């Protein structure tokens, strides 16, 4: 079979599937290890995938493709994108019934918080550029490309990464990729640990906080349809697939260099489907059990695809100073955003943390927060903040490249 321009056999595809499930099994085992109530959860899969990429990427290339190793990265990108589609579409369906009521109630808070987070990330990046140019042999343009890549990795933002690559000169694109790969590790792990540690530090009563979240959300719930709905299939695969198809199409529409991407498109369409629940007498809501399975499966695939590819770049281009810059760009916006939401916007802890995961565009952290909070209603805050942050981080990344050109 000729795929991606390289020769991939059925045995190669089987080997890729074997690798995916092997990483998943070890990763989930690692994620179960708990230290003082803190665990990696599904992010353990990312750690194992990263380590696999560090040490076995070349072996994977040899096993999969007779041709250039870049085709292996395309195969991993398929795994990653499939995971994103499954995860984000599931989140949209889950958040949909309460999203619009919650968004209407807290509209200003979500928009302001998303902007605060991204602007602080941009300022942290600008500060690192100003300071870093005195301690590097890179030109200002090269350093900017590297650090804007670090910013996109720190916020685990694929749209910002793509926008940065399309804005810099062609010869600087590799530096953007390197920066993204170096910062991505802490960008994932930092937010995952944050949403677990903060409730413990504040000694949060989760049962009480869940009640506050439900009170805030149910105001936007839709009324039940009076009559029997037509189910297209037992598990709701058809409406899920339809939402994904429409989401991919909408996400592919570009206005200049900006697009919602597959992530934003699938999130938008599934929110609408989840909100209305049915069109006429036809149900467009998958079963809750289906959504939970797809959400976890999607997160697993996303972390494996991103982790293996990131692991190869991490080892090849790692320098301690850039890793430190990445940590700064993750911690500053996250901590400032949390404090702003807590003391200025007065959001409840779960709305606060849900908004932080959206503002940091952190898909893995949302999965962790759902497990930590014991409720999927936190997805509404993520879904409300995410689109604003998505647009803002793309614009900020392009702005930084322009002003430091």
RODO-2510 file (C-alpha; in nm, 4 decimals, decimal comma):
residues 405
     n   res          X          Y          Z
     1     x     0,0000     0,0000     0,0000
     2     x     0,1363     0,3424    -0,0945
     3     x     0,0393     0,5903     0,1746
     4     x     0,1789     0,9396     0,2469
     5     x     0,4285     0,8792    -0,0373
     6     x     0,5930     0,5873     0,1450
     7     x     0,5282     0,2156     0,1233
     8     x     0,3218     0,0897     0,4170
     9     x     0,2216    -0,2740     0,4407
    10     x    -0,0662    -0,4283     0,6300
    11     x     0,1947    -0,5618     0,8738
    12     x     0,3187    -0,2055     0,9260
    13     x    -0,0294    -0,0814     1,0093
    14     x    -0,0688    -0,3720     1,2512
    15     x     0,2635    -0,2755     1,4102
    16     x     0,1419     0,0829     1,4522
    17     x    -0,1753    -0,0387     1,6229
    18     x     0,0327    -0,2666     1,8453
    19     x     0,2493     0,0321     1,9414
    20     x    -0,0548     0,2476     2,0219
    21     x    -0,2109    -0,0123     2,2503
    22     x     0,1207    -0,1002     2,4146
    23     x     0,1791     0,2648     2,5035
    24     x    -0,1801     0,2933     2,6286
    25     x    -0,1522    -0,0098     2,8578
    26     x     0,1730     0,1043     3,0186
    27     x     0,0579     0,4675     3,0288
    28     x    -0,2645     0,3961     3,2136
    29     x    -0,0717     0,1845     3,4648
    30     x     0,1645     0,4781     3,5240
    31     x    -0,1308     0,7159     3,5503
    32     x    -0,2711     0,5109     3,8397
    33     x     0,0363     0,5753     4,0554
    34     x    -0,0734     0,8214     4,3241
    35     x     0,1520     1,0367     4,5417
    36     x    -0,0279     1,2239     4,8203
    37     x    -0,3518     1,2096     4,6256
    38     x    -0,1973     1,3442     4,3029
    39     x    -0,1752     1,1279     3,9924
    40     x    -0,1065     1,1761     3,6229
    41     x    -0,4234     0,9969     3,5169
    42     x    -0,4542     0,9789     3,1399
    43     x    -0,1523     1,2099     3,1112
    44     x     0,0524     0,9050     3,2097
    45     x    -0,0129     0,7886     2,8537
    46     x     0,1529     1,1065     2,7283
    47     x     0,4640     1,0470     2,9410
    48     x     0,5035     0,6922     2,8098
    49     x     0,4413     0,8096     2,4520
    50     x     0,7023     1,0809     2,4952
    51     x     0,9578     0,8305     2,6277
    52     x     0,8773     0,5943     2,3429
    53     x     0,9370     0,8745     2,0947
    54     x     1,2657     0,9632     2,2641
    55     x     1,4136     0,6139     2,2463
    56     x     1,2261     0,4194     1,9769
    57     x     1,1159     0,6699     1,7115
    58     x     1,3833     0,5541     1,4667
    59     x     1,2819     0,1919     1,5227
    60     x     0,9202     0,2846     1,4535
    61     x     1,0248     0,4579     1,1318
    62     x     1,2119     0,1496     1,0150
    63     x     0,9264    -0,0837     1,1039
    64     x     0,6528     0,1242     0,9429
    65     x     0,7791     0,2766     0,6226
    66     x     1,0175     0,1998     0,3413
    67     x     1,0945     0,5618     0,2648
    68     x     1,1443     0,8890     0,4475
    69     x     1,0744     0,9023     0,8216
    70     x     0,8572     1,2118     0,7712
    71     x     0,5826     0,9765     0,6555
    72     x     0,5802     0,8225     1,0021
    73     x     0,5032     1,1639     1,1510
    74     x     0,2043     1,1820     0,9137
    75     x     0,0823     0,8437     1,0374
    76     x     0,1138     0,9671     1,3967
    77     x    -0,0679     1,2852     1,3013
    78     x    -0,3621     1,0727     1,1853
    79     x    -0,3697     0,9026     1,5268
    80     x    -0,3520     1,2431     1,6967
    81     x    -0,6242     1,4022     1,4821
    82     x    -0,8565     1,1049     1,5192
    83     x    -0,8162     1,1386     1,8939
    84     x    -0,8910     1,5108     1,8831
    85     x    -1,2057     1,4563     1,6792
    86     x    -1,3359     1,1891     1,9172
    87     x    -1,2490     1,3850     2,2317
    88     x    -1,3642     1,7327     2,1326
    89     x    -1,6864     1,6134     1,9687
    90     x    -1,7696     1,4159     2,2841
    91     x    -1,6982     1,7194     2,5031
    92     x    -1,9262     1,9323     2,2882
    93     x    -2,2156     1,6870     2,3161
    94     x    -2,1643     1,6563     2,6930
    95     x    -2,1443     2,0333     2,7473
    96     x    -2,4163     2,1226     2,4969
    97     x    -2,7313     2,0909     2,7141
    98     x    -2,6006     2,3457     2,9670
    99     x    -2,3508     2,5410     2,7609
   100     x    -2,5561     2,8299     2,6268
   101     x    -2,7307     2,9058     2,9570
   102     x    -2,3970     2,8952     3,1402
   103     x    -2,2261     3,1003     2,8711
   104     x    -2,5011     3,3642     2,8779
   105     x    -2,4759     3,3930     3,2550
   106     x    -2,0968     3,4186     3,2651
   107     x    -2,0293     3,5566     2,9157
   108     x    -1,8154     3,8529     3,0201
   109     x    -1,6210     3,6451     3,2706
   110     x    -1,5313     3,3775     3,0152
   111     x    -1,4252     3,6274     2,7491
   112     x    -1,2217     3,8424     2,9888
   113     x    -1,0548     3,5433     3,1518
   114     x    -0,9561     3,3905     2,8173
   115     x    -0,8063     3,7220     2,7085
   116     x    -0,6205     3,7666     3,0383
   117     x    -0,4668     3,4196     3,0102
   118     x    -0,3537     3,4582     2,6494
   119     x    -0,2302     3,8167     2,6914
   120     x    -0,0259     3,7123     2,9958
   121     x     0,1176     3,4255     2,7926
   122     x     0,2059     3,6710     2,5162
   123     x     0,3682     3,9129     2,7627
   124     x     0,5675     3,6272     2,9171
   125     x     0,6863     3,5295     2,5687
   126     x     0,7797     3,8902     2,4844
   127     x     0,9689     3,9188     2,8115
   128     x     1,1635     3,6009     2,7370
   129     x     1,2519     3,7350     2,3911
   130     x     1,3770     4,0668     2,5325
   131     x     1,5844     3,8954     2,8025
   132     x     1,6898     3,5964     2,5930
   133     x     1,8379     3,7967     2,3036
   134     x     2,1242     3,8938     2,5352
   135     x     2,2187     3,5305     2,6022
   136     x     2,2006     3,3595     2,2636
   137     x     2,3779     3,3428     1,9310
   138     x     2,0446     3,3398     1,7492
   139     x     1,9233     3,6510     1,5673
   140     x     1,6160     3,8279     1,7036
   141     x     1,4069     3,6778     1,4227
   142     x     1,5368     3,3263     1,4960
   143     x     1,4862     3,3662     1,8707
   144     x     1,1337     3,4989     1,8144
   145     x     1,0450     3,2013     1,5952
   146     x     1,1779     2,9640     1,8623
   147     x     0,9956     3,1354     2,1495
   148     x     0,6644     3,1736     1,9682
   149     x     0,6900     2,7991     1,9089
   150     x     0,7510     2,7634     2,2821
   151     x     0,4364     2,9701     2,3482
   152     x     0,2207     2,7452     2,1296
   153     x     0,3683     2,4381     2,3007
   154     x     0,3201     2,5867     2,6476
   155     x    -0,0483     2,6370     2,5660
   156     x    -0,0651     2,3050     2,3737
   157     x    -0,2188     2,5074     2,0908
   158     x    -0,2006     2,3512     1,7450
   159     x    -0,3740     2,6539     1,5807
   160     x    -0,1131     2,8914     1,7265
   161     x     0,1607     2,6544     1,6127
   162     x     0,0229     2,6450     1,2577
   163     x    -0,0301     3,0219     1,2487
   164     x     0,3248     3,0891     1,3690
   165     x     0,4725     2,8585     1,1044
   166     x     0,2757     3,0315     0,8309
   167     x     0,3804     3,3789     0,9519
   168     x     0,7584     3,3342     0,9890
   169     x     0,9975     3,3160     0,6957
   170     x     1,0194     2,9641     0,5439
   171     x     1,3733     2,9109     0,6737
   172     x     1,2539     2,9732     1,0317
   173     x     0,9676     2,7204     1,0343
   174     x     1,1851     2,4456     1,1847
   175     x     1,2654     2,6695     1,4824
   176     x     0,8931     2,7128     1,5503
   177     x     0,8539     2,3329     1,5431
   178     x     1,1485     2,2840     1,7779
   179     x     1,0133     2,5339     2,0300
   180     x     0,6675     2,3763     2,0200
   181     x     0,8110     2,0292     2,0836
   182     x     1,0300     2,1403     2,3759
   183     x     0,7516     2,3252     2,5605
   184     x     0,4733     2,0765     2,4914
   185     x     0,5758     1,8378     2,7719
   186     x     0,5327     2,0844     3,0579
   187     x     0,2427     2,2453     2,8744
   188     x     0,0523     1,9181     2,9189
   189     x     0,1794     1,8017     3,2565
   190     x     0,1791     2,1459     3,4216
   191     x    -0,1931     2,2117     3,3714
   192     x    -0,2867     1,8492     3,4488
   193     x    -0,1144     1,8702     3,7870
   194     x    -0,2444     2,2232     3,8535
   195     x    -0,6121     2,1260     3,8345
   196     x    -0,5461     1,8468     4,0860
   197     x    -0,3188     2,0340     4,3258
   198     x    -0,5213     2,3557     4,3647
   199     x    -0,8363     2,1863     4,5049
   200     x    -0,6170     2,0058     4,7600
   201     x    -0,4313     2,3202     4,8626
   202     x    -0,7616     2,5048     4,9072
   203     x    -0,9188     2,1996     5,0762
   204     x    -1,2171     2,2166     4,8451
   205     x    -1,5383     2,0319     4,9340
   206     x    -1,6058     1,8770     4,5939
   207     x    -1,9613     1,7731     4,6779
   208     x    -2,0477     2,1320     4,7671
   209     x    -1,8698     2,2721     4,4614
   210     x    -2,0538     2,0300     4,2329
   211     x    -2,3823     2,1641     4,3668
   212     x    -2,2766     2,5214     4,2858
   213     x    -2,1798     2,4152     3,9348
   214     x    -2,5105     2,2373     3,8741
   215     x    -2,7059     2,5405     3,9992
   216     x    -2,5119     2,7605     3,7607
   217     x    -2,5608     2,5267     3,4666
   218     x    -2,9180     2,4028     3,4864
   219     x    -3,0571     2,7491     3,4124
   220     x    -2,9692     2,6859     3,0485
   221     x    -3,1038     2,3332     3,0181
   222     x    -3,3436     2,2613     2,7320
   223     x    -3,6950     2,1315     2,7886
   224     x    -3,7605     1,7679     2,7067
   225     x    -3,9243     1,6890     2,3725
   226     x    -4,2821     1,5784     2,4133
   227     x    -4,3107     1,2648     2,2081
   228     x    -4,1055     0,9669     2,1037
   229     x    -3,7772     1,0508     1,9363
   230     x    -3,6438     0,8510     1,6441
   231     x    -3,3042     0,7006     1,7283
   232     x    -3,0861     0,6519     1,4202
   233     x    -2,8915     0,3719     1,5894
   234     x    -2,8667     0,2140     1,9338
   235     x    -2,5528     0,3960     2,0498
   236     x    -2,5830     0,7274     1,8663
   237     x    -2,2916     0,6690     1,6294
   238     x    -2,4748     0,8324     1,3384
   239     x    -2,5314     1,1773     1,4999
   240     x    -2,1784     1,1660     1,6399
   241     x    -2,0359     1,0965     1,2943
   242     x    -2,2550     1,3664     1,1382
   243     x    -2,1361     1,6239     1,3923
   244     x    -1,7745     1,5247     1,3246
   245     x    -1,8184     1,5533     0,9470
   246     x    -1,9782     1,8979     0,9695
   247     x    -1,7177     2,0064     1,2256
   248     x    -1,4271     1,9040     1,0037
   249     x    -1,5821     2,0929     0,7118
   250     x    -1,6427     2,4109     0,9134
   251     x    -1,2979     2,3874     1,0706
   252     x    -1,1357     2,3745     0,7261
   253     x    -1,2795     2,7115     0,6209
   254     x    -1,0035     2,9744     0,6248
   255     x    -1,0314     3,3514     0,6577
   256     x    -0,6820     3,4786     0,5847
   257     x    -0,4489     3,2653     0,7962
   258     x    -0,7183     3,1915     1,0561
   259     x    -0,9499     2,8936     1,0773
   260     x    -1,1341     2,7226     1,3593
   261     x    -0,9369     2,4062     1,2741
   262     x    -1,0851     2,0597     1,3156
   263     x    -1,0864     2,1049     1,6935
   264     x    -1,2878     2,4259     1,6934
   265     x    -1,5228     2,3110     1,4179
   266     x    -1,6106     1,9820     1,5862
   267     x    -1,6563     2,1565     1,9210
   268     x    -1,8917     2,4149     1,7725
   269     x    -2,1125     2,1680     1,5848
   270     x    -2,1352     1,9179     1,8710
   271     x    -2,2274     2,1998     2,1128
   272     x    -2,5195     2,2904     1,8868
   273     x    -2,6263     1,9252     1,8500
   274     x    -2,5940     1,8696     2,2242
   275     x    -2,7905     2,1849     2,3027
   276     x    -3,0908     2,1069     2,0813
   277     x    -3,0729     1,7278     2,1411
   278     x    -3,3080     1,6653     1,8482
   279     x    -3,4141     1,8178     1,5177
   280     x    -3,7845     1,7622     1,4885
   281     x    -3,8530     1,4082     1,5999
   282     x    -3,5016     1,2832     1,5137
   283     x    -3,2609     1,2475     1,8060
   284     x    -2,9092     1,3830     1,7467
   285     x    -2,7699     1,2956     2,0885
   286     x    -2,5497     0,9874     2,1370
   287     x    -2,5871     0,7819     2,4533
   288     x    -2,3965     0,9110     2,7559
   289     x    -2,2042     0,5845     2,7743
   290     x    -2,0963     0,6263     2,4116
   291     x    -1,9749     0,9799     2,4759
   292     x    -1,7738     0,8753     2,7814
   293     x    -1,5993     0,5976     2,5904
   294     x    -1,5268     0,8202     2,2903
   295     x    -1,4029     1,0999     2,5153
   296     x    -1,1486     0,8768     2,6891
   297     x    -1,0498     0,6908     2,3722
   298     x    -1,0003     1,0208     2,1908
   299     x    -0,7865     1,1652     2,4675
   300     x    -0,5718     0,8501     2,4701
   301     x    -0,5133     0,8577     2,0930
   302     x    -0,4414     1,2291     2,0946
   303     x    -0,1787     1,1965     2,3675
   304     x    -0,0107     0,9008     2,1971
   305     x     0,0069     1,0665     1,8545
   306     x     0,1368     1,3952     1,9965
   307     x     0,3638     1,2300     2,2521
   308     x     0,5558     0,9947     2,0229
   309     x     0,6218     1,2680     1,7663
   310     x     0,7078     1,5200     2,0383
   311     x     0,9487     1,2791     2,2037
   312     x     1,1676     1,2628     1,8935
   313     x     1,1923     1,6435     1,8722
   314     x     1,2412     1,6805     2,2467
   315     x     1,5626     1,4797     2,2549
   316     x     1,7002     1,6194     1,9309
   317     x     1,6611     1,9881     2,0125
   318     x     1,6342     2,0083     2,3916
   319     x     1,8174     2,2901     2,5684
   320     x     1,7543     2,3655     2,9358
   321     x     1,7076     2,7403     2,8870
   322     x     1,4285     2,6907     2,6330
   323     x     1,2576     2,4395     2,8595
   324     x     1,2677     2,7012     3,1399
   325     x     1,1178     2,9611     2,9071
   326     x     0,8396     2,7130     2,8303
   327     x     0,7699     2,6583     3,2001
   328     x     0,7418     3,0357     3,2488
   329     x     0,4979     3,0648     2,9584
   330     x     0,2807     2,7914     3,1088
   331     x     0,2866     2,9004     3,4741
   332     x     0,2473     3,2779     3,4369
   333     x    -0,0810     3,2836     3,2407
   334     x    -0,2226     2,9873     3,4346
   335     x    -0,1549     3,1300     3,7809
   336     x    -0,2528     3,4868     3,6912
   337     x    -0,5685     3,3577     3,5234
   338     x    -0,6633     3,1500     3,8274
   339     x    -0,6114     3,4397     4,0685
   340     x    -0,8006     3,6778     3,8399
   341     x    -1,0952     3,4363     3,8144
   342     x    -1,0977     3,3760     4,1896
   343     x    -1,0601     3,7277     4,3267
   344     x    -1,1871     3,9539     4,0477
   345     x    -1,4460     3,7489     3,8607
   346     x    -1,5497     3,5552     4,1751
   347     x    -1,6001     3,2296     3,9839
   348     x    -1,6608     2,9101     4,1792
   349     x    -1,3590     2,6804     4,1942
   350     x    -1,4883     2,4341     3,9343
   351     x    -1,5976     2,7077     3,6930
   352     x    -1,2592     2,8667     3,7546
   353     x    -1,0558     2,5535     3,6818
   354     x    -1,2791     2,4562     3,3890
   355     x    -1,2214     2,8007     3,2416
   356     x    -0,8464     2,7682     3,3007
   357     x    -0,8332     2,4446     3,0989
   358     x    -1,0194     2,6199     2,8171
   359     x    -0,8112     2,9373     2,8398
   360     x    -0,4913     2,7306     2,8324
   361     x    -0,6457     2,5299     2,5426
   362     x    -0,5514     2,2168     2,7384
   363     x    -0,7448     1,9125     2,6217
   364     x    -0,5672     1,6657     2,8579
   365     x    -0,6273     1,8877     3,1619
   366     x    -1,0028     1,8904     3,0962
   367     x    -1,0054     1,5102     3,1044
   368     x    -0,8198     1,5185     3,4360
   369     x    -1,0478     1,7870     3,5811
   370     x    -1,3589     1,5872     3,4942
   371     x    -1,2211     1,2956     3,6959
   372     x    -1,1027     1,5202     3,9808
   373     x    -1,4308     1,7111     4,0052
   374     x    -1,6472     1,4013     3,9652
   375     x    -1,8741     1,5779     3,7171
   376     x    -1,8742     1,6414     3,3442
   377     x    -2,0460     1,9777     3,3898
   378     x    -1,7021     2,1413     3,4100
   379     x    -1,6850     2,0868     3,0334
   380     x    -1,9245     2,3803     2,9895
   381     x    -1,6687     2,6256     3,1299
   382     x    -1,3974     2,4751     2,9086
   383     x    -1,6172     2,4965     2,5992
   384     x    -1,7108     2,8580     2,6749
   385     x    -1,3539     2,9823     2,7236
   386     x    -1,1800     2,7713     2,4598
   387     x    -1,3039     2,9491     2,1409
   388     x    -1,2013     3,2928     2,2691
   389     x    -0,8597     3,1628     2,3721
   390     x    -0,8230     2,9827     2,0387
   391     x    -0,8652     3,3038     1,8414
   392     x    -0,6615     3,5151     2,0843
   393     x    -0,3558     3,2865     2,0920
   394     x    -0,3402     3,2768     1,7115
   395     x    -0,3512     3,6581     1,6918
   396     x    -0,0997     3,7064     1,9747
   397     x     0,1457     3,4616     1,8154
   398     x     0,1291     3,6434     1,4828
   399     x     0,1569     3,9822     1,6544
   400     x     0,4750     3,8803     1,8392
   401     x     0,6380     3,7679     1,5149
   402     x     0,5493     4,0981     1,3469
   403     x     0,6733     4,3306     1,6231
   404     x     1,0025     4,1445     1,6731
   405     x     1,0673     4,1030     1,3003
***
